[in-house]
Amino acid sequence: METVDDVVKELVPRVLGTLVRRYGQFDLCEDAVQDALLEATVSWRETGLPDNPTGWLVTAASRRLIDRVRSESARRRREETVYALEEPVAQDGPLTDRDDSLILLFLCCHPSLSDESQLALTLRAVGGLTTAQIAKAFLVPEATMGQRISRAKQRIKTSGGRFEMPPESERAKRLDVVLHVLYLIFNEGYTSTSGPELHQVELTGEAIRLTRALRRMLPGDTEIAGLLALMLLTDARSAVRTGPDGSLTPLAEQDRGRWDADAIAEGVALTTEALASGPVGPYQLQAAIAAVHAEAPSTAGTDWPQIVLLYELLDRIAPNPMVTLNHAIAAAMADGPQTGLDLLKPLDDDPRVAKGHRLPAVRAHLFEMTGDLPAARASYELAASRAESIPERNYLLAKASALTSGDR
């Protein structure tokens, strides 16, 4: 049974989309909706859900919006704006709630915004998270996150962003941005880039929820299906990624019997359907790789040659250093560690990873596989010195220490 919080989150994009479509003024509408959401959360917990939660929220948010305009505008401007709010300009044809939610997601992922701003605005406006919740997730002060969100809304306004679907010629490119933002939100939640926690359930949960909603809006898009499958198959391992003390547990040491079988079944089914239904894209290929891992009985029993082939395909259509890093690990498992080490060499000159912790971490693992323990230890120590995530840093230091003591 859905809780009040669940219902509120589901309604956020629909209500905000309705207000922005009617009145414009994205920033004022977003603030008004947040106020209405707080009011609803308190009221509905005491009285129960109203017969029409959407209508209740739209009415409450509209009232809040008009109050804001009346209190903040100069007299002449106030009279003009309040009149416009009370008598909305007719639209070019009716828009459904489904359209409003989709348009809102596109608007939050406007190409004029940085990745960080797109993430924050999507979580706030479409996900319904408070500024404090988003700030906590990204380990910045609430005031800083509030400023980032405000600048994002202002940027959309000055860039001429409008509450409408992008032109057909731009739609595919803009959808790519939307998917990328949802992918980044999930990744930040699944493995936090910094701080004491490895996994932030709130972010992964929001990413999955929003991707499900997007799939309902565009059920025929195979890359949306691929992204949802990838998230489900990856998140299925969450319960066993850390030990009781919060320490990182690598894939090879996880208890696969405790992986979420329902999430795996859904993810595999989505992957199979997507691969059979349309052009193959990067999210489908990543989901296919995750499916091979999910269905393997153990690390040794994994079909590594198939994973290598999938990474080769992925590298052709969406090359990036993270693909190369993972490809190197798979190649080492299939064809020996030296093959993986050779694949890593070009990354030494790639500024995207050359100074980060992931390249030396992978190299350390492969050196360990070759038996070159001094080189492995040095690479683990280098990776630990660069890691900002405390669980990852502790794991890398433990690996280096084990090699020093001879306890492998």
Salt bridges, closest charged atoms under 4 A:
ASP5 OD1 - ARG45 NH2 2.84
GLU10 OE1 - ARG209 NH1 4.00
GLU10 OE1 - ARG216 NH2 3.61
GLU30 OE2 - ARG124 NE 2.70
GLU30 OE1 - LYS153 NZ 3.08
ASP31 OD1 - ARG124 NH2 3.89
ASP31 OD1 - LYS153 NZ 3.32
ASP35 OD2 - ARG68 NH2 2.62
GLU39 OE1 - ARG64 NH2 3.16
GLU72 OE2 - ARG68 NH1 3.94
GLU79 OE2 - ARG75 NE 3.65
GLU80 OE2 - ARG76 NH1 3.44
GLU86 OE2 - ARG70 NH2 2.81
ASP97 OD2 - ARG14 NE 3.94
ASP99 OD1 - ARG98 NH1 3.79
ASP100 OD1 - ARG21 NE 2.89
ASP115 OD2 - HIS180 NE2 3.88
GLU164 OE1 - ARG162 NE 3.99
GLU168 OE1 - ARG171 NH1 3.32
GLU206 OE2 - LYS9 NZ 3.24
GLU206 OE1 - ARG209 NH2 2.97
ASP235 OD1 - HIS199 NE2 3.80
GLU266 OE2 - ARG212 NH1 2.69
GLU273 OE2 - ARG215 NH2 3.70
ASP342 OD1 - LYS345 NZ 3.38
ASP348 OD1 - ARG363 NH1 3.02
ASP350 OD2 - ARG352 NH2 2.88
GLU368 OE1 - LYS399 NZ 3.48
GLU368 OE2 - ARG408 NE 3.83
GLU392 OE1 - HIS357 NE2 3.46
GLU392 OE2 - ARG358 NH1 3.19
